[in-house]
């Protein structure tokens, strides 16, 4: 029940601070800018919707994504990204099979973060 009260309180706060009016004006501005620049307005709209959902849920970006974003901003897409993102101290403690599993999991996380990064760059 406390969770429901908290969610209701947060919703009421968003209404008081004109959160939705600001969202609507930001959405209209972003769509107009996208159409002006020749980008897909629906993709921009979808990206903004995902950002608002993240704000409402109270989610934060994870540390791994922030590392990937910093790497991509500084160097772009590099061929040794997995090596740069590997935690060397932890990796050295793993056995042969565990190293392979760690590398595959890291690779999957990197691909997901890369896709998210590309979506963000297209939306801005």
C-alpha positions, 0 to 999 in steps of 0.5 A: 500500500505504501508503494501505491501511495508513493506512486500517487504522490509522485504523479500528483507532484508531476501535475503540480510542476507542469511536467506534462506541459513541459513534456508536450512542448519538448516533444513538439519542438523535437518533432519539428526539429527532426522534420526540419533536419530530415530525420524520422520524427516518429523515432524522435517521439519514441526516444523521448517517450522512453526517456520520460518512462525512465524518469517516471520509473526513477531508473538511472543509467547503469555504470556500464552504459556510462563507460561505453558512452564515454568510450564511444564519445572519446574514441568512436567505435573501436575494434578493441572495445571489449578489451578496454571494457574488461575488468582486468583484475577480475578477469585474471581470477577466472578460469578458462571457461569462466573467461569465455563466459565473461567475454560473451556476457560483456560482448552482449552488454556492449552490443546492447549499450551500443544500440542504446547509444546509437538511438540516443544520438539519432534522437538528438 
